[in-house]
């Protein structure tokens, strides 16, 4: 279950919702756990790729310093509850601006081999 979609302190149209995302995630997960479904239903949120200081390759991704305080509590909560952090990455749009680095097959999840192994 997702709470919020790309809410970010960096985006003027969503920054006013930043203070509510983590409490909402926590409250909803608490309610789900109270009825015995905490191991079956996980609560998370979607973040935008714009909160990453580096996003290519994704294995080298780091969060911008400006969002670490906002995301820190959320990420720790997700780790403690074994829930994923969801990221809208839009690889197709990324490939349009970086065609020398990112192939269209990679962006469309059609690569037949390893495109970017970790550590290289």
Secondary structure as GFF3:
##gff-version 3
##sequence-region A 1 120
A	DSSP	beta_strand	2	5	.	.	.	ID=ss1
A	DSSP	three_ten_helix	15	17	.	.	.	ID=ss2
A	DSSP	alpha_helix	18	34	.	.	.	ID=ss3
A	DSSP	beta_strand	44	48	.	.	.	ID=ss4
A	DSSP	three_ten_helix	49	51	.	.	.	ID=ss5
A	DSSP	beta_strand	52	54	.	.	.	ID=ss6
A	DSSP	three_ten_helix	58	60	.	.	.	ID=ss7
A	DSSP	beta_strand	62	63	.	.	.	ID=ss8
A	DSSP	alpha_helix	65	80	.	.	.	ID=ss9
A	DSSP	beta_strand	86	88	.	.	.	ID=ss10
A	DSSP	alpha_helix	91	97	.	.	.	ID=ss11
A	DSSP	alpha_helix	104	107	.	.	.	ID=ss12
###
